[in-house]
Amino acid sequence: MHKTLRGVGYVSVWVLLWGIASSLADAVLLERGAYSSGAPGQVLTFASYGMAAVVLAVRLSGRFLKPTDQP
């Protein structure tokens, strides 16, 4: 697979993982009344999950983005 497509796919998967995980956490926190919609706590939830996703994506990128045509 072309390295650009692998990179785009890798980033896309991480964006989906971030969105799903942060939305699930947000739904739980909203349901329990930890904060209301649009509150700073909601922004903090999405931002912190985003930062965690970036850190994990960078750390794991070496495993998934290795060139397959190694001599």
PyMOL Python script that loads the backbone (N, CA, C, O; Angstrom):
from pymol import cmd

cmd.read_pdbstr("""\
ATOM      1  N   MET A   1       0.854  -1.181   0.000  1.00  0.00           N
ATOM      2  CA  MET A   1       0.000   0.000   0.000  1.00  0.00           C
ATOM      3  C   MET A   1       0.897   1.240   0.000  1.00  0.00           C
ATOM      4  O   MET A   1       1.931   1.256   0.667  1.00  0.00           O
ATOM      5  N   HIS A   2       0.518   2.238  -0.718  1.00  0.00           N
ATOM      6  CA  HIS A   2       1.277   3.477  -0.816  1.00  0.00           C
ATOM      7  C   HIS A   2       1.410   4.110   0.562  1.00  0.00           C
ATOM      8  O   HIS A   2       0.451   4.109   1.334  1.00  0.00           O
ATOM      9  N   LYS A   3       2.580   4.649   0.885  1.00  0.00           N
ATOM     10  CA  LYS A   3       2.825   5.168   2.235  1.00  0.00           C
ATOM     11  C   LYS A   3       1.913   6.343   2.595  1.00  0.00           C
ATOM     12  O   LYS A   3       1.569   6.517   3.764  1.00  0.00           O
ATOM     13  N   THR A   4       1.523   7.143   1.616  1.00  0.00           N
ATOM     14  CA  THR A   4       0.609   8.252   1.898  1.00  0.00           C
ATOM     15  C   THR A   4      -0.762   7.717   2.312  1.00  0.00           C
ATOM     16  O   THR A   4      -1.374   8.222   3.253  1.00  0.00           O
ATOM     17  N   LEU A   5      -1.238   6.694   1.605  1.00  0.00           N
ATOM     18  CA  LEU A   5      -2.527   6.099   1.962  1.00  0.00           C
ATOM     19  C   LEU A   5      -2.487   5.441   3.337  1.00  0.00           C
ATOM     20  O   LEU A   5      -3.451   5.516   4.098  1.00  0.00           O
ATOM     21  N   ARG A   6      -1.373   4.800   3.647  1.00  0.00           N
ATOM     22  CA  ARG A   6      -1.227   4.199   4.978  1.00  0.00           C
ATOM     23  C   ARG A   6      -1.267   5.275   6.057  1.00  0.00           C
ATOM     24  O   ARG A   6      -1.895   5.089   7.100  1.00  0.00           O
ATOM     25  N   GLY A   7      -0.600   6.394   5.811  1.00  0.00           N
ATOM     26  CA  GLY A   7      -0.596   7.491   6.772  1.00  0.00           C
ATOM     27  C   GLY A   7      -1.969   8.097   6.964  1.00  0.00           C
ATOM     28  O   GLY A   7      -2.389   8.362   8.090  1.00  0.00           O
ATOM     29  N   VAL A   8      -2.669   8.318   5.861  1.00  0.00           N
ATOM     30  CA  VAL A   8      -4.023   8.881   5.938  1.00  0.00           C
ATOM     31  C   VAL A   8      -4.947   7.907   6.670  1.00  0.00           C
ATOM     32  O   VAL A   8      -5.752   8.320   7.505  1.00  0.00           O
ATOM     33  N   GLY A   9      -4.832   6.629   6.358  1.00  0.00           N
ATOM     34  CA  GLY A   9      -5.643   5.620   7.042  1.00  0.00           C
ATOM     35  C   GLY A   9      -5.348   5.559   8.521  1.00  0.00           C
ATOM     36  O   GLY A   9      -6.262   5.440   9.337  1.00  0.00           O
ATOM     37  N   TYR A  10      -4.068   5.640   8.875  1.00  0.00           N
ATOM     38  CA  TYR A  10      -3.661   5.597  10.277  1.00  0.00           C
ATOM     39  C   TYR A  10      -4.249   6.777  11.052  1.00  0.00           C
ATOM     40  O   TYR A  10      -4.811   6.598  12.133  1.00  0.00           O
ATOM     41  N   VAL A  11      -4.118   7.964  10.505  1.00  0.00           N
ATOM     42  CA  VAL A  11      -4.659   9.151  11.171  1.00  0.00           C
ATOM     43  C   VAL A  11      -6.185   9.070  11.256  1.00  0.00           C
ATOM     44  O   VAL A  11      -6.770   9.438  12.274  1.00  0.00           O
ATOM     45  N   SER A  12      -6.822   8.594  10.198  1.00  0.00           N
ATOM     46  CA  SER A  12      -8.281   8.483  10.187  1.00  0.00           C
ATOM     47  C   SER A  12      -8.775   7.540  11.276  1.00  0.00           C
ATOM     48  O   SER A  12      -9.762   7.832  11.953  1.00  0.00           O
ATOM     49  N   VAL A  13      -8.099   6.419  11.446  1.00  0.00           N
ATOM     50  CA  VAL A  13      -8.490   5.474  12.495  1.00  0.00           C
ATOM     51  C   VAL A  13      -8.351   6.116  13.867  1.00  0.00           C
ATOM     52  O   VAL A  13      -9.216   5.928  14.723  1.00  0.00           O
ATOM     53  N   TRP A  14      -7.292   6.862  14.090  1.00  0.00           N
ATOM     54  CA  TRP A  14      -7.107   7.512  15.383  1.00  0.00           C
ATOM     55  C   TRP A  14      -8.151   8.602  15.628  1.00  0.00           C
ATOM     56  O   TRP A  14      -8.596   8.792  16.760  1.00  0.00           O
ATOM     57  N   VAL A  15      -8.538   9.312  14.581  1.00  0.00           N
ATOM     58  CA  VAL A  15      -9.590  10.327  14.732  1.00  0.00           C
ATOM     59  C   VAL A  15     -10.903   9.656  15.117  1.00  0.00           C
ATOM     60  O   VAL A  15     -11.628  10.145  15.982  1.00  0.00           O
ATOM     61  N   LEU A  16     -11.203   8.537  14.472  1.00  0.00           N
ATOM     62  CA  LEU A  16     -12.422   7.794  14.826  1.00  0.00           C
ATOM     63  C   LEU A  16     -12.369   7.273  16.259  1.00  0.00           C
ATOM     64  O   LEU A  16     -13.348   7.377  16.998  1.00  0.00           O
ATOM     65  N   LEU A  17     -11.223   6.711  16.648  1.00  0.00           N
ATOM     66  CA  LEU A  17     -11.081   6.212  18.023  1.00  0.00           C
ATOM     67  C   LEU A  17     -11.242   7.336  19.041  1.00  0.00           C
ATOM     68  O   LEU A  17     -11.914   7.169  20.059  1.00  0.00           O
ATOM     69  N   TRP A  18     -10.619   8.485  18.760  1.00  0.00           N
ATOM     70  CA  TRP A  18     -10.751   9.635  19.653  1.00  0.00           C
ATOM     71  C   TRP A  18     -12.202  10.075  19.750  1.00  0.00           C
ATOM     72  O   TRP A  18     -12.706  10.309  20.849  1.00  0.00           O
ATOM     73  N   GLY A  19     -12.864  10.188  18.637  1.00  0.00           N
ATOM     74  CA  GLY A  19     -14.253  10.646  18.630  1.00  0.00           C
ATOM     75  C   GLY A  19     -15.182   9.709  19.363  1.00  0.00           C
ATOM     76  O   GLY A  19     -16.039  10.148  20.129  1.00  0.00           O
ATOM     77  N   ILE A  20     -15.018   8.417  19.132  1.00  0.00           N
ATOM     78  CA  ILE A  20     -15.883   7.439  19.797  1.00  0.00           C
ATOM     79  C   ILE A  20     -15.632   7.417  21.296  1.00  0.00           C
ATOM     80  O   ILE A  20     -16.578   7.464  22.082  1.00  0.00           O
ATOM     81  N   ALA A  21     -14.364   7.346  21.703  1.00  0.00           N
ATOM     82  CA  ALA A  21     -14.043   7.274  23.131  1.00  0.00           C
ATOM     83  C   ALA A  21     -14.484   8.532  23.871  1.00  0.00           C
ATOM     84  O   ALA A  21     -15.075   8.444  24.947  1.00  0.00           O
ATOM     85  N   SER A  22     -14.203   9.693  23.306  1.00  0.00           N
ATOM     86  CA  SER A  22     -14.569  10.930  23.994  1.00  0.00           C
ATOM     87  C   SER A  22     -16.083  11.140  24.004  1.00  0.00           C
ATOM     88  O   SER A  22     -16.621  11.696  24.961  1.00  0.00           O
ATOM     89  N   SER A  23     -16.766  10.708  22.963  1.00  0.00           N
ATOM     90  CA  SER A  23     -18.224  10.833  22.946  1.00  0.00           C
ATOM     91  C   SER A  23     -18.877   9.918  23.969  1.00  0.00           C
ATOM     92  O   SER A  23     -19.849  10.302  24.619  1.00  0.00           O
ATOM     93  N   LEU A  24     -18.345   8.710  24.113  1.00  0.00           N
ATOM     94  CA  LEU A  24     -18.882   7.800  25.138  1.00  0.00           C
ATOM     95  C   LEU A  24     -18.667   8.361  26.542  1.00  0.00           C
ATOM     96  O   LEU A  24     -19.568   8.326  27.380  1.00  0.00           O
ATOM     97  N   ALA A  25     -17.465   8.876  26.789  1.00  0.00           N
ATOM     98  CA  ALA A  25     -17.192   9.474  28.099  1.00  0.00           C
ATOM     99  C   ALA A  25     -18.075  10.693  28.326  1.00  0.00           C
ATOM    100  O   ALA A  25     -18.596  10.894  29.423  1.00  0.00           O
ATOM    101  N   ASP A  26     -18.239  11.493  27.303  1.00  0.00           N
ATOM    102  CA  ASP A  26     -19.077  12.688  27.391  1.00  0.00           C
ATOM    103  C   ASP A  26     -20.528  12.319  27.687  1.00  0.00           C
ATOM    104  O   ASP A  26     -21.183  12.970  28.501  1.00  0.00           O
ATOM    105  N   ALA A  27     -21.023  11.286  27.032  1.00  0.00           N
ATOM    106  CA  ALA A  27     -22.405  10.863  27.263  1.00  0.00           C
ATOM    107  C   ALA A  27     -22.615  10.440  28.714  1.00  0.00           C
ATOM    108  O   ALA A  27     -23.632  10.771  29.324  1.00  0.00           O
ATOM    109  N   VAL A  28     -21.662   9.715  29.253  1.00  0.00           N
ATOM    110  CA  VAL A  28     -21.759   9.279  30.651  1.00  0.00           C
ATOM    111  C   VAL A  28     -21.726  10.484  31.581  1.00  0.00           C
ATOM    112  O   VAL A  28     -22.533  10.573  32.507  1.00  0.00           O
ATOM    113  N   LEU A  29     -20.812  11.400  31.348  1.00  0.00           N
ATOM    114  CA  LEU A  29     -20.691  12.573  32.217  1.00  0.00           C
ATOM    115  C   LEU A  29     -21.912  13.483  32.114  1.00  0.00           C
ATOM    116  O   LEU A  29     -22.347  14.049  33.117  1.00  0.00           O
ATOM    117  N   LEU A  30     -22.463  13.626  30.922  1.00  0.00           N
ATOM    118  CA  LEU A  30     -23.681  14.427  30.764  1.00  0.00           C
ATOM    119  C   LEU A  30     -24.868  13.764  31.478  1.00  0.00           C
ATOM    120  O   LEU A  30     -25.662  14.435  32.136  1.00  0.00           O
ATOM    121  N   GLU A  31     -24.971  12.448  31.338  1.00  0.00           N
ATOM    122  CA  GLU A  31     -26.075  11.721  31.966  1.00  0.00           C
ATOM    123  C   GLU A  31     -26.009  11.801  33.492  1.00  0.00           C
ATOM    124  O   GLU A  31     -27.038  11.888  34.161  1.00  0.00           O
ATOM    125  N   ARG A  32     -24.810  11.772  34.027  1.00  0.00           N
ATOM    126  CA  ARG A  32     -24.639  11.832  35.486  1.00  0.00           C
ATOM    127  C   ARG A  32     -24.664  13.254  36.027  1.00  0.00           C
ATOM    128  O   ARG A  32     -24.589  13.454  37.239  1.00  0.00           O
ATOM    129  N   GLY A  33     -24.766  14.225  35.161  1.00  0.00           N
ATOM    130  CA  GLY A  33     -24.858  15.605  35.592  1.00  0.00           C
ATOM    131  C   GLY A  33     -23.541  16.219  36.025  1.00  0.00           C
ATOM    132  O   GLY A  33     -23.528  17.186  36.787  1.00  0.00           O
ATOM    133  N   ALA A  34     -22.428  15.667  35.547  1.00  0.00           N
ATOM    134  CA  ALA A  34     -21.112  16.210  35.909  1.00  0.00           C
ATOM    135  C   ALA A  34     -20.931  17.612  35.333  1.00  0.00           C
ATOM    136  O   ALA A  34     -20.264  18.455  35.933  1.00  0.00           O
ATOM    137  N   TYR A  35     -21.515  17.853  34.190  1.00  0.00           N
ATOM    138  CA  TYR A  35     -21.510  19.170  33.558  1.00  0.00           C
ATOM    139  C   TYR A  35     -22.661  19.220  32.577  1.00  0.00           C
ATOM    140  O   TYR A  35     -23.283  18.202  32.273  1.00  0.00           O
ATOM    141  N   SER A  36     -22.938  20.423  32.084  1.00  0.00           N
ATOM    142  CA  SER A  36     -24.006  20.568  31.097  1.00  0.00           C
ATOM    143  C   SER A  36     -23.388  20.713  29.711  1.00  0.00           C
ATOM    144  O   SER A  36     -22.185  20.935  29.572  1.00  0.00           O
ATOM    145  N   SER A  37     -24.219  20.586  28.703  1.00  0.00           N
ATOM    146  CA  SER A  37     -23.751  20.684  27.330  1.00  0.00           C
ATOM    147  C   SER A  37     -23.176  22.077  27.061  1.00  0.00           C
ATOM    148  O   SER A  37     -23.796  23.090  27.385  1.00  0.00           O
ATOM    149  N   GLY A  38     -21.990  22.111  26.467  1.00  0.00           N
ATOM    150  CA  GLY A  38     -21.338  23.372  26.148  1.00  0.00           C
ATOM    151  C   GLY A  38     -20.513  23.960  27.279  1.00  0.00           C
ATOM    152  O   GLY A  38     -19.940  25.040  27.134  1.00  0.00           O
ATOM    153  N   ALA A  39     -20.448  23.263  28.401  1.00  0.00           N
ATOM    154  CA  ALA A  39     -19.686  23.753  29.558  1.00  0.00           C
ATOM    155  C   ALA A  39     -18.186  23.511  29.343  1.00  0.00           C
ATOM    156  O   ALA A  39     -17.796  22.688  28.515  1.00  0.00           O
ATOM    157  N   PRO A  40     -17.365  24.225  30.087  1.00  0.00           N
ATOM    158  CA  PRO A  40     -15.915  24.012  29.964  1.00  0.00           C
ATOM    159  C   PRO A  40     -15.488  22.568  30.252  1.00  0.00           C
ATOM    160  O   PRO A  40     -14.488  22.099  29.709  1.00  0.00           O
ATOM    161  N   GLY A  41     -16.226  21.877  31.086  1.00  0.00           N
ATOM    162  CA  GLY A  41     -15.900  20.478  31.364  1.00  0.00           C
ATOM    163  C   GLY A  41     -16.016  19.611  30.126  1.00  0.00           C
ATOM    164  O   GLY A  41     -15.248  18.665  29.952  1.00  0.00           O
ATOM    165  N   GLN A  42     -16.954  19.922  29.280  1.00  0.00           N
ATOM    166  CA  GLN A  42     -17.127  19.164  28.042  1.00  0.00           C
ATOM    167  C   GLN A  42     -15.943  19.408  27.108  1.00  0.00           C
ATOM    168  O   GLN A  42     -15.441  18.476  26.481  1.00  0.00           O
ATOM    169  N   VAL A  43     -15.510  20.636  27.021  1.00  0.00           N
ATOM    170  CA  VAL A  43     -14.339  20.965  26.207  1.00  0.00           C
ATOM    171  C   VAL A  43     -13.110  20.248  26.750  1.00  0.00           C
ATOM    172  O   VAL A  43     -12.311  19.708  25.985  1.00  0.00           O
ATOM    173  N   LEU A  44     -12.963  20.244  28.059  1.00  0.00           N
ATOM    174  CA  LEU A  44     -11.832  19.573  28.694  1.00  0.00           C
ATOM    175  C   LEU A  44     -11.855  18.071  28.428  1.00  0.00           C
ATOM    176  O   LEU A  44     -10.807  17.465  28.207  1.00  0.00           O
ATOM    177  N   THR A  45     -13.032  17.472  28.447  1.00  0.00           N
ATOM    178  CA  THR A  45     -13.150  16.042  28.167  1.00  0.00           C
ATOM    179  C   THR A  45     -12.652  15.725  26.763  1.00  0.00           C
ATOM    180  O   THR A  45     -11.823  14.834  26.583  1.00  0.00           O
ATOM    181  N   PHE A  46     -13.154  16.452  25.769  1.00  0.00           N
ATOM    182  CA  PHE A  46     -12.752  16.188  24.391  1.00  0.00           C
ATOM    183  C   PHE A  46     -11.286  16.524  24.159  1.00  0.00           C
ATOM    184  O   PHE A  46     -10.596  15.806  23.434  1.00  0.00           O
ATOM    185  N   ALA A  47     -10.801  17.603  24.763  1.00  0.00           N
ATOM    186  CA  ALA A  47      -9.396  17.993  24.587  1.00  0.00           C
ATOM    187  C   ALA A  47      -8.456  16.976  25.228  1.00  0.00           C
ATOM    188  O   ALA A  47      -7.427  16.634  24.646  1.00  0.00           O
ATOM    189  N   SER A  48      -8.797  16.493  26.414  1.00  0.00           N
ATOM    190  CA  SER A  48      -7.914  15.531  27.086  1.00  0.00           C
ATOM    191  C   SER A  48      -7.896  14.195  26.350  1.00  0.00           C
ATOM    192  O   SER A  48      -6.841  13.569  26.243  1.00  0.00           O
ATOM    193  N   TYR A  49      -9.032  13.751  25.846  1.00  0.00           N
ATOM    194  CA  TYR A  49      -9.050  12.528  25.051  1.00  0.00           C
ATOM    195  C   TYR A  49      -8.283  12.739  23.748  1.00  0.00           C
ATOM    196  O   TYR A  49      -7.623  11.819  23.266  1.00  0.00           O
ATOM    197  N   GLY A  50      -8.361  13.925  23.181  1.00  0.00           N
ATOM    198  CA  GLY A  50      -7.606  14.233  21.973  1.00  0.00           C
ATOM    199  C   GLY A  50      -6.105  14.188  22.210  1.00  0.00           C
ATOM    200  O   GLY A  50      -5.362  13.637  21.398  1.00  0.00           O
ATOM    201  N   MET A  51      -5.659  14.760  23.311  1.00  0.00           N
ATOM    202  CA  MET A  51      -4.232  14.734  23.638  1.00  0.00           C
ATOM    203  C   MET A  51      -3.750  13.309  23.874  1.00  0.00           C
ATOM    204  O   MET A  51      -2.667  12.934  23.424  1.00  0.00           O
ATOM    205  N   ALA A  52      -4.553  12.512  24.579  1.00  0.00           N
ATOM    206  CA  ALA A  52      -4.188  11.115  24.819  1.00  0.00           C
ATOM    207  C   ALA A  52      -4.105  10.347  23.497  1.00  0.00           C
ATOM    208  O   ALA A  52      -3.202   9.531  23.312  1.00  0.00           O
ATOM    209  N   ALA A  53      -5.033  10.601  22.586  1.00  0.00           N
ATOM    210  CA  ALA A  53      -5.019   9.931  21.290  1.00  0.00           C
ATOM    211  C   ALA A  53      -3.781  10.316  20.490  1.00  0.00           C
ATOM    212  O   ALA A  53      -3.189   9.464  19.827  1.00  0.00           O
ATOM    213  N   VAL A  54      -3.384  11.574  20.539  1.00  0.00           N
ATOM    214  CA  VAL A  54      -2.185  12.020  19.816  1.00  0.00           C
ATOM    215  C   VAL A  54      -0.944  11.329  20.372  1.00  0.00           C
ATOM    216  O   VAL A  54      -0.102  10.852  19.612  1.00  0.00           O
ATOM    217  N   VAL A  55      -0.831  11.275  21.699  1.00  0.00           N
ATOM    218  CA  VAL A  55       0.332  10.636  22.321  1.00  0.00           C
ATOM    219  C   VAL A  55       0.395   9.159  21.933  1.00  0.00           C
ATOM    220  O   VAL A  55       1.449   8.661  21.537  1.00  0.00           O
ATOM    221  N   LEU A  56      -0.725   8.468  22.047  1.00  0.00           N
ATOM    222  CA  LEU A  56      -0.744   7.047  21.686  1.00  0.00           C
ATOM    223  C   LEU A  56      -0.463   6.836  20.203  1.00  0.00           C
ATOM    224  O   LEU A  56       0.267   5.916  19.835  1.00  0.00           O
ATOM    225  N   ALA A  57      -1.030   7.668  19.362  1.00  0.00           N
ATOM    226  CA  ALA A  57      -0.818   7.524  17.918  1.00  0.00           C
ATOM    227  C   ALA A  57       0.647   7.709  17.556  1.00  0.00           C
ATOM    228  O   ALA A  57       1.181   6.965  16.734  1.00  0.00           O
ATOM    229  N   VAL A  58       1.293   8.682  18.154  1.00  0.00           N
ATOM    230  CA  VAL A  58       2.703   8.928  17.860  1.00  0.00           C
ATOM    231  C   VAL A  58       3.563   7.775  18.368  1.00  0.00           C
ATOM    232  O   VAL A  58       4.479   7.323  17.681  1.00  0.00           O
ATOM    233  N   ARG A  59       3.263   7.307  19.569  1.00  0.00           N
ATOM    234  CA  ARG A  59       4.061   6.211  20.138  1.00  0.00           C
ATOM    235  C   ARG A  59       3.885   4.902  19.376  1.00  0.00           C
ATOM    236  O   ARG A  59       4.831   4.122  19.269  1.00  0.00           O
ATOM    237  N   LEU A  60       2.705   4.652  18.851  1.00  0.00           N
ATOM    238  CA  LEU A  60       2.445   3.402  18.148  1.00  0.00           C
ATOM    239  C   LEU A  60       2.680   3.486  16.645  1.00  0.00           C
ATOM    240  O   LEU A  60       2.584   2.476  15.948  1.00  0.00           O
ATOM    241  N   SER A  61       2.982   4.657  16.146  1.00  0.00           N
ATOM    242  CA  SER A  61       3.123   4.831  14.695  1.00  0.00           C
ATOM    243  C   SER A  61       4.250   3.993  14.113  1.00  0.00           C
ATOM    244  O   SER A  61       4.141   3.533  12.976  1.00  0.00           O
ATOM    245  N   GLY A  62       5.312   3.783  14.846  1.00  0.00           N
ATOM    246  CA  GLY A  62       6.430   2.989  14.343  1.00  0.00           C
ATOM    247  C   GLY A  62       6.037   1.557  14.021  1.00  0.00           C
ATOM    248  O   GLY A  62       6.568   0.958  13.086  1.00  0.00           O
ATOM    249  N   ARG A  63       5.118   1.014  14.785  1.00  0.00           N
ATOM    250  CA  ARG A  63       4.668  -0.360  14.544  1.00  0.00           C
ATOM    251  C   ARG A  63       3.827  -0.478  13.287  1.00  0.00           C
ATOM    252  O   ARG A  63       3.951  -1.449  12.542  1.00  0.00           O
ATOM    253  N   PHE A  64       2.977   0.502  13.050  1.00  0.00           N
ATOM    254  CA  PHE A  64       1.994   0.397  11.981  1.00  0.00           C
ATOM    255  C   PHE A  64       2.393   1.073  10.679  1.00  0.00           C
ATOM    256  O   PHE A  64       1.814   0.796   9.628  1.00  0.00           O
ATOM    257  N   LEU A  65       3.365   1.943  10.743  1.00  0.00           N
ATOM    258  CA  LEU A  65       3.754   2.675   9.534  1.00  0.00           C
ATOM    259  C   LEU A  65       5.125   2.261   9.024  1.00  0.00           C
ATOM    260  O   LEU A  65       5.755   3.005   8.272  1.00  0.00           O
ATOM    261  N   LYS A  66       5.594   1.084   9.422  1.00  0.00           N
ATOM    262  CA  LYS A  66       6.867   0.583   8.910  1.00  0.00           C
ATOM    263  C   LYS A  66       6.745   0.304   7.422  1.00  0.00           C
ATOM    264  O   LYS A  66       5.708  -0.171   6.959  1.00  0.00           O
ATOM    265  N   PRO A  67       7.798   0.596   6.675  1.00  0.00           N
ATOM    266  CA  PRO A  67       7.774   0.239   5.250  1.00  0.00           C
ATOM    267  C   PRO A  67       7.703  -1.282   5.095  1.00  0.00           C
ATOM    268  O   PRO A  67       8.393  -2.017   5.802  1.00  0.00           O
ATOM    269  N   THR A  68       6.877  -1.738   4.178  1.00  0.00           N
ATOM    270  CA  THR A  68       6.741  -3.190   3.964  1.00  0.00           C
ATOM    271  C   THR A  68       7.778  -3.729   2.998  1.00  0.00           C
ATOM    272  O   THR A  68       8.007  -4.938   2.951  1.00  0.00           O
ATOM    273  N   ASP A  69       8.410  -2.855   2.227  1.00  0.00           N
ATOM    274  CA  ASP A  69       9.417  -3.296   1.236  1.00  0.00           C
ATOM    275  C   ASP A  69      10.827  -3.151   1.797  1.00  0.00           C
ATOM    276  O   ASP A  69      11.664  -2.496   1.176  1.00  0.00           O
ATOM    277  N   GLN A  70      11.104  -3.727   2.920  1.00  0.00           N
ATOM    278  CA  GLN A  70      12.441  -3.599   3.478  1.00  0.00           C
ATOM    279  C   GLN A  70      13.370  -4.599   2.780  1.00  0.00           C
ATOM    280  O   GLN A  70      13.017  -5.766   2.611  1.00  0.00           O
ATOM    281  N   PRO A  71      14.576  -4.129   2.370  1.00  0.00           N
ATOM    282  CA  PRO A  71      15.514  -5.025   1.656  1.00  0.00           C
ATOM    283  C   PRO A  71      16.108  -6.064   2.577  1.00  0.00           C
ATOM    284  O   PRO A  71      16.909  -6.890   2.140  1.00  0.00           O
TER     285      PRO A  71
END
""", "prot")
cmd.dss("prot")
cmd.show_as("cartoon", "prot")
cmd.util.cbc("prot")
cmd.orient("prot")
